[in-house]
Amino acid sequence: MMELLAPAGGMSQLKAALRFGADAVYGGMKRFGLRSAADNFSPEELREAL
């Protein structure tokens, strides 16, 4: 079965991806993300996201 994987550059993108049916999301933290234009997650936001 196929799975929809979506990027989440921050909390608002995470919520949108889940609202529109993503099965899984990926994102990075502010210090460790490789996507320079993304807001990325702070440690507190990452705990909330999980």
C-alpha positions as CSV (number, residue, x, y, z in Angstrom):
1,M,0.0,0.0,0.0
2,M,1.3,3.5,-0.8
3,E,1.8,6.1,1.8
4,L,1.7,9.9,1.5
5,L,4.8,11.4,3.1
6,A,4.8,15.2,3.4
7,P,7.4,17.8,4.6
8,A,6.6,19.8,7.7
9,G,8.8,22.9,7.9
10,G,7.0,24.1,11.1
11,M,4.0,23.5,13.2
12,S,1.5,25.1,10.8
13,Q,2.7,22.9,7.9
14,L,2.5,19.8,10.1
15,K,-1.1,20.5,11.0
16,A,-2.0,21.2,7.3
17,A,-0.3,18.0,6.1
18,L,-2.2,15.9,8.7
19,R,-5.5,17.8,7.9
20,F,-5.1,17.0,4.2
21,G,-4.4,13.3,4.7
22,A,-0.7,12.8,5.1
23,D,0.1,9.4,6.5
24,A,3.5,10.6,7.7
25,V,5.5,13.8,7.9
26,Y,9.1,14.7,8.2
27,G,10.8,17.8,9.6
28,G,13.9,19.1,11.2
29,M,14.9,21.0,14.3
30,K,16.2,24.6,14.1
31,R,19.8,23.5,14.7
32,F,19.7,20.3,12.7
33,G,17.5,20.8,9.7
34,L,18.9,20.8,6.2
35,R,16.1,22.9,4.7
36,S,17.3,26.5,5.0
37,A,14.0,28.1,4.1
38,A,12.0,26.1,6.7
39,D,11.1,27.4,10.1
40,N,11.8,24.0,11.6
41,F,10.9,22.9,15.1
42,S,12.2,24.0,18.5
43,P,12.6,21.3,21.1
44,E,9.2,22.4,22.6
45,E,7.4,22.3,19.3
46,L,8.8,18.9,18.5
47,R,7.5,17.6,21.8
48,E,4.1,19.0,20.9
49,A,4.2,17.6,17.4
50,L,4.9,14.1,18.7
